Amino acid sequence: MRFEQLPTPCFVVDEGLIERNLKILNGVMQRTGAKIVLAQKAFSMTTMYPLIGEYLSGATASGLYEARLGHEEMGKENHVFAPAYREDEIDEILSITDHIIFNSFSQLEKFKGKALQAGRKVGLRINPECSTQEGHEIYDPCSPGSRFGAKHEDFRAELLEGVSGLHFHTLCQQNSDDLETTLNAVEEKFGQWLPQMEWINFGGGHHITREDYDIPRLEACIKRMQEKYGLEVYLEPGEAVALNAGFLVTSVLDFHKNGMDIAILDTSATCHMPDVLEMPYRPPLIGSGEAGEKAHLYRLGGQTCLSGDVIGDYSFDQPLKTGDRLVFEDMAIYSMVKTNTFNGMPLPAIAVKRKDGDCEVVREFGYQDFKMRLA
């Protein structure tokens, strides 16, 4: 199937672009000996798992369902972290994971014995209290009042027996200079316990496959922990695996005028790309410009009843027409994993663009998918 024959709306993941990212990540692994695992919370397209498994060490999960997905579809190292584990799920989680990371000493006290008895590597998440983000407190695990990780003042060293690693996750779409800053804080607050550990997990948020990312500095950070403390190093990026490797194809349904030209699309910001509203941000759109940059300006809106279901303002060289297909870029990450059917909005189809250029629809959704989520 050709790209222009795909149904709309449709997520399209480019196999060649995914592999390009994976080769960059694998290069870091080969040069440093670090292990990189996929953070499934950002990208859980199992069609791509065999390819990802060729290059990465495994996957990491945020709970039972993602842990099952990594176990069943990736079949390599399987890690899990959650702010708290349910007693009715912990046994199944331990049966399918290799590393389990606890968020607090109370969780450690509660479940460490079971985890060790199951032969799992036990980790503790720490909070280095080092914020390196600006303007994204919703994504900052070190923000005041954060529920993530044990702080230095709450540390209970007497409970570390059986704990083989420490985990921190403080970054979001950031470069390695911020990782370096965070490592300094980790050493300052938790350095006295690092020599007794076997591994350290740098978490996610590393935009390693971004064009301006400083990979040599990242590798220096990895080697610093390896050489100074003898630690095995893990990283768990999500976005870096599928960064700039996906698209959302949509069609223009109609037009409205209210102080400006408005185009109604067969997609939705709130249902199909919720990060547009949560962050917020304006997703890149092929062939468009900023407001005022090109001759014809449109506000692009979705089909739902939400007044704020607006993707953004875009300008074009030519007027849009009903039936025109628009292609949003960088739509593989935090998109498919966050879609919803609010207002009865259909979910987009999911397709793969193979390396030979052919497109294959791997999943389509219908009314039953909407109905079966409800009671």
C-alpha positions as CSV (number, residue, x, y, z in Angstrom):
1,M,0.0,0.0,0.0
2,R,1.2,3.5,-0.8
3,F,1.4,6.2,1.8
4,E,-1.4,8.2,0.1
5,Q,-3.7,5.2,0.2
6,L,-3.7,4.9,4.0
7,P,-7.0,5.5,5.9
8,T,-7.3,8.6,8.0
9,P,-6.7,9.2,10.8
10,C,-3.7,6.9,10.9
11,F,-0.5,6.7,12.9
12,V,2.4,5.7,10.7
13,V,5.7,4.4,12.1
14,D,8.6,4.4,9.8
15,E,10.6,1.2,10.3
16,G,13.8,2.7,8.8
17,L,13.7,5.7,11.1
18,I,13.2,3.5,14.1
19,E,16.2,1.5,13.1
20,R,18.2,4.6,12.6
21,N,17.5,5.6,16.2
22,L,18.2,2.1,17.5
23,K,21.7,2.1,15.8
24,I,22.6,5.3,17.6
25,L,21.5,3.8,21.0
26,N,23.3,0.5,20.2
27,G,26.4,2.4,19.4
28,V,26.4,3.9,23.0
29,M,25.9,0.4,24.3
30,Q,28.8,-1.0,22.3
31,R,31.2,1.8,23.2
32,T,30.5,1.9,26.9
33,G,29.1,-1.5,27.9
34,A,26.0,0.1,29.3
35,K,22.6,-1.5,28.8
36,I,19.7,0.4,27.3
37,V,16.1,-0.7,27.7
38,L,12.9,0.6,26.1
39,A,10.6,2.6,28.3
40,Q,7.3,1.2,27.1
41,K,5.3,4.1,28.5
42,A,6.4,6.2,25.6
43,F,6.2,3.6,22.8
44,S,4.5,0.2,23.1
45,M,4.0,-0.7,19.4
46,T,4.7,-4.4,19.6
47,T,5.0,-4.7,15.9
48,M,8.4,-3.0,16.3
49,Y,9.5,-5.1,19.3
50,P,11.4,-7.7,17.3
51,L,13.4,-5.0,15.7
52,I,14.0,-3.1,19.0
53,G,15.1,-6.4,20.6
54,E,17.8,-6.8,17.9
55,Y,19.5,-3.6,19.2
56,L,18.5,-3.0,22.9
57,S,18.8,-5.0,26.1
58,G,15.1,-5.3,26.8
59,A,12.2,-3.2,28.2
60,T,11.1,-1.5,31.3
61,A,7.5,-1.2,32.6
62,S,5.4,1.0,34.9
63,G,3.2,-1.8,36.2
64,L,1.8,-5.3,35.5
65,Y,0.4,-4.8,32.0
66,E,3.5,-3.2,30.6
67,A,5.6,-5.8,32.3
68,R,3.5,-8.6,30.7
69,L,3.9,-6.8,27.3
70,G,7.7,-6.7,27.6
71,H,7.8,-10.3,28.8
72,E,5.6,-11.6,26.0
73,E,6.7,-9.5,23.1
74,M,10.3,-8.6,23.8
75,G,11.5,-11.6,25.7
76,K,14.8,-10.0,26.9
77,E,15.6,-8.2,30.2
78,N,12.4,-7.0,31.8
79,H,12.5,-4.2,34.4
80,V,9.6,-2.6,36.4
81,F,9.1,0.4,38.5
82,A,5.9,1.7,40.1
83,P,5.2,4.3,42.8
84,A,3.5,1.5,44.7
85,Y,2.7,-2.2,43.9
86,R,-0.6,-3.9,44.6
87,E,-0.6,-7.0,46.7
88,D,-2.8,-8.9,44.3
89,E,-0.3,-8.2,41.4
90,I,3.1,-8.5,43.0
91,D,3.5,-12.3,42.6
92,E,2.7,-12.1,38.8
93,I,5.0,-9.1,38.4
94,L,7.9,-11.0,40.1
95,S,7.3,-14.0,37.9
96,I,8.0,-12.1,34.7
97,T,10.6,-9.4,35.6
98,D,14.3,-9.4,36.2
99,H,14.7,-6.1,38.0
100,I,12.1,-4.6,40.4
101,I,12.6,-1.1,41.6
102,F,10.8,0.2,44.7
103,N,9.8,3.8,45.2
104,S,10.1,4.0,49.0
105,F,11.5,2.2,52.0
106,S,8.0,1.2,53.1
107,Q,7.5,-0.6,49.7
108,L,11.0,-2.1,50.1
109,E,10.1,-3.4,53.6
110,K,6.9,-4.9,52.3
111,F,8.0,-6.7,49.2
112,K,11.8,-7.1,49.3
113,G,11.7,-10.5,50.8
114,K,9.4,-11.8,48.1
115,A,11.5,-10.3,45.4
116,L,14.7,-11.8,46.7
117,Q,13.1,-15.2,47.2
118,A,12.0,-15.0,43.5
119,G,15.6,-14.4,42.5
120,R,14.9,-10.8,41.3
121,K,17.4,-7.9,41.4
122,V,16.0,-5.3,43.8
123,G,16.5,-1.6,43.3
124,L,15.4,1.6,45.1
125,R,14.4,4.8,43.4
126,I,16.1,7.9,44.8
127,N,15.2,11.5,44.6
128,P,18.4,13.6,44.2
129,E,16.3,16.8,44.6
130,C,18.0,18.3,41.5
131,S,15.5,20.0,39.1
132,T,17.1,20.7,35.7
133,Q,13.8,21.4,33.8
134,E,12.2,24.8,33.1
135,G,8.5,25.3,32.7
136,H,7.5,21.6,32.8
137,E,6.8,20.9,36.4
138,I,4.2,18.3,35.4
139,Y,7.1,16.2,34.0
140,D,9.6,17.0,36.8
141,P,10.1,14.2,39.3
142,C,12.2,16.5,41.4
143,S,9.6,19.2,41.7
144,P,8.5,20.2,45.3
145,G,6.0,17.7,46.6
146,S,7.1,15.0,44.2
147,R,5.9,11.5,45.0
148,F,8.9,9.8,43.4
149,G,11.9,8.4,45.1
150,A,13.5,8.3,48.5
151,K,15.2,11.6,49.6
152,H,18.5,11.7,51.4
153,E,16.8,12.9,54.6
154,D,14.5,9.8,54.6
155,F,17.2,7.3,53.8
156,R,17.3,4.1,56.0
157,A,20.6,2.5,55.3
158,E,19.8,-0.4,57.6
159,L,17.2,-1.6,55.0
160,L,19.6,-1.7,52.1
161,E,20.6,-5.4,52.6
162,G,19.6,-7.2,49.4
163,V,19.3,-4.0,47.4
164,S,21.7,-4.3,44.5
165,G,21.0,-1.0,42.6
166,L,19.8,2.6,42.8
167,H,17.5,4.2,40.2
168,F,16.9,7.8,39.5
169,H,14.7,9.4,36.8
170,T,14.8,13.2,36.7
171,L,15.0,14.2,33.0
172,C,12.5,14.9,30.2
173,Q,13.6,15.5,26.6
174,Q,17.0,16.7,27.9
175,N,20.6,16.7,26.9
176,S,23.5,15.1,28.7
177,D,24.7,18.3,30.4
178,D,21.6,18.0,32.6
179,L,22.4,14.3,33.3
180,E,25.9,15.4,34.4
181,T,24.4,17.9,36.8
182,T,22.1,15.3,38.1
183,L,24.9,12.8,38.6
184,N,26.8,15.4,40.7
185,A,23.7,15.7,43.0
186,V,23.4,11.9,43.1
187,E,27.0,11.6,44.3
188,E,26.7,14.4,46.7
189,K,23.6,13.0,48.4
190,F,23.9,9.2,47.9
191,G,27.6,8.7,47.1
192,Q,28.4,6.9,50.3
193,W,26.0,4.0,49.3
194,L,27.2,3.6,45.7
195,P,30.2,1.4,46.4
196,Q,28.0,-1.3,47.9
197,M,25.7,-1.4,44.8
198,E,26.1,-3.5,41.7
199,W,24.2,-1.3,39.3
200,I,22.7,2.1,38.7
201,N,19.8,3.1,36.5
202,F,19.9,6.6,35.0
203,G,16.2,6.4,34.1
204,G,14.8,8.1,31.0
205,G,14.3,11.5,29.5
206,H,17.6,11.3,27.6
207,H,17.1,12.6,24.0
208,I,20.0,10.6,22.7
209,T,18.8,10.4,19.1
210,R,18.2,14.2,18.8
211,E,20.5,15.9,16.4
212,D,22.1,18.2,18.9
213,Y,22.5,15.6,21.7
214,D,26.0,15.4,23.2
215,I,26.7,11.7,23.1
216,P,30.4,11.9,24.2
217,R,29.3,13.6,27.4
218,L,26.7,10.9,28.0
219,E,29.3,8.3,27.5
220,A,31.7,10.1,29.9
221,C,28.9,10.0,32.5
222,I,28.4,6.3,32.0
223,K,32.1,5.6,32.3
224,R,32.4,7.8,35.4
225,M,30.0,5.5,37.3
226,Q,31.6,2.4,35.9
227,E,35.1,3.3,36.7
228,K,34.6,5.1,40.0
229,Y,32.2,2.7,41.6
230,G,32.4,-0.5,39.5
231,L,28.7,-0.2,38.6
232,E,26.8,-1.7,35.7
233,V,24.9,1.2,34.1
234,Y,21.3,1.1,32.7
235,L,19.4,3.8,30.8
236,E,15.7,3.5,29.9
237,P,14.8,6.1,27.3
238,G,11.4,5.9,25.6
239,E,11.3,8.9,23.3
240,A,14.8,8.4,21.9
241,V,13.7,5.0,20.5
242,A,11.0,6.5,18.3
243,L,11.9,10.2,18.1
244,N,11.0,11.7,14.7
245,A,10.0,8.3,13.5
246,G,6.2,8.5,13.4
247,F,3.4,10.5,11.7
248,L,-0.3,11.1,12.1
249,V,-2.1,11.4,8.8
250,T,-5.4,13.2,8.9
251,S,-8.0,14.6,6.5
252,V,-9.8,18.0,6.3
253,L,-13.5,17.5,6.8
254,D,-14.9,21.0,6.8
255,F,-14.2,24.7,7.4
256,H,-15.6,27.3,9.8
257,K,-15.0,31.0,10.1
258,N,-15.0,32.9,13.4
259,G,-12.5,35.8,13.2
260,M,-10.2,33.5,11.3
261,D,-10.3,30.4,9.0
262,I,-10.8,27.2,11.0
263,A,-10.3,23.7,9.5
264,I,-12.0,20.8,11.1
265,L,-10.0,17.6,10.9
266,D,-10.9,13.9,11.4
267,T,-8.4,13.7,14.3
268,S,-8.4,15.3,17.7
269,A,-5.8,16.9,20.0
270,T,-7.5,15.7,23.2
271,C,-8.1,12.1,21.9
272,H,-5.2,11.4,19.6
273,M,-2.4,13.7,20.7
274,P,-3.2,14.7,24.3
275,D,0.4,16.0,25.0
276,V,-0.4,18.9,22.6
277,L,-2.8,20.1,25.3
278,E,-0.9,18.8,28.4
279,M,2.5,20.2,27.8
280,P,1.3,22.2,25.7
281,Y,3.1,22.3,22.4
282,R,2.4,22.8,18.7
283,P,3.3,19.6,16.7
284,P,5.2,20.0,13.4
285,L,3.1,19.7,10.2
286,I,4.7,18.9,6.9
287,G,4.3,21.7,4.3
288,S,3.1,24.3,6.8
289,G,4.6,27.4,8.4
290,E,4.1,29.5,11.5
291,A,1.1,31.9,11.7
292,G,1.8,34.7,9.2
293,E,4.7,32.9,7.6
294,K,2.7,31.7,4.5
295,A,-0.2,33.2,2.7
296,H,-3.2,31.2,4.1
297,L,-3.7,30.8,7.9
298,Y,-5.9,28.2,9.5
299,R,-6.6,27.1,13.0
300,L,-6.7,23.3,13.0
301,G,-9.4,21.8,15.3
302,G,-10.7,18.4,16.2
303,Q,-14.1,16.7,16.1
304,T,-14.9,16.6,19.8
305,C,-17.2,18.9,21.8
306,L,-14.2,20.2,23.8
307,S,-13.8,23.9,23.0
308,G,-10.1,23.6,23.5
309,D,-9.7,20.7,21.1
310,V,-7.3,22.8,18.9
311,I,-4.0,21.5,17.5
312,G,-2.7,25.0,16.6
313,D,-2.5,27.7,14.0
314,Y,-0.7,26.9,10.8
315,S,-0.1,28.7,7.5
316,F,0.0,27.2,4.0
317,D,1.1,28.4,0.6
318,Q,-2.3,27.3,-0.9
319,P,-5.8,27.3,0.5
320,L,-6.8,24.0,2.1
321,K,-9.6,22.0,0.6
322,T,-12.0,19.4,1.9
323,G,-10.4,16.1,1.6
324,D,-6.8,17.4,1.8
325,R,-4.5,15.1,3.8
326,L,-2.3,16.7,6.4
327,V,0.7,14.9,8.0
328,F,1.8,15.7,11.5
329,E,5.4,14.7,12.4
330,D,7.0,13.1,15.5
331,M,3.8,11.3,16.4
332,A,5.2,7.9,17.4
333,I,6.0,8.8,21.0
334,Y,3.4,9.4,23.8
335,S,0.6,9.3,21.2
336,M,-0.7,5.7,20.6
337,V,-0.1,4.9,24.3
338,K,-2.3,7.9,25.4
339,T,-5.2,7.8,22.9
340,N,-8.7,7.7,24.2
341,T,-12.3,7.5,22.8
342,F,-13.7,10.6,24.5
343,N,-16.9,11.7,22.8
344,G,-17.0,8.4,20.9
345,M,-14.1,9.5,18.8
346,P,-12.7,6.6,16.8
347,L,-9.1,5.6,17.4
348,P,-6.7,6.1,14.5
349,A,-5.5,3.1,12.5
350,I,-1.9,2.1,13.1
351,A,0.4,1.4,10.1
352,V,4.1,0.6,9.5
353,K,6.1,2.1,6.6
354,R,8.5,-0.6,5.8
355,K,12.1,0.0,4.7
356,D,11.2,-0.7,1.1
357,G,8.6,2.2,1.2
358,D,5.5,0.0,1.3
359,C,3.0,0.8,4.0
360,E,1.1,-1.9,5.9
361,V,-1.9,-1.3,8.2
362,V,-1.3,-3.4,11.2
363,R,-4.4,-2.4,13.3
364,E,-7.7,-0.8,12.7
365,F,-10.3,0.1,15.4
366,G,-14.0,0.3,15.3
367,Y,-17.2,0.7,17.3
368,Q,-16.7,-2.5,19.3
369,D,-13.3,-1.1,20.6
370,F,-15.2,1.9,21.9
371,K,-18.1,-0.1,23.3
372,M,-16.1,-2.8,25.1
373,R,-14.3,-0.2,27.2
374,L,-17.6,0.7,28.8
375,A,-20.2,-1.1,31.0
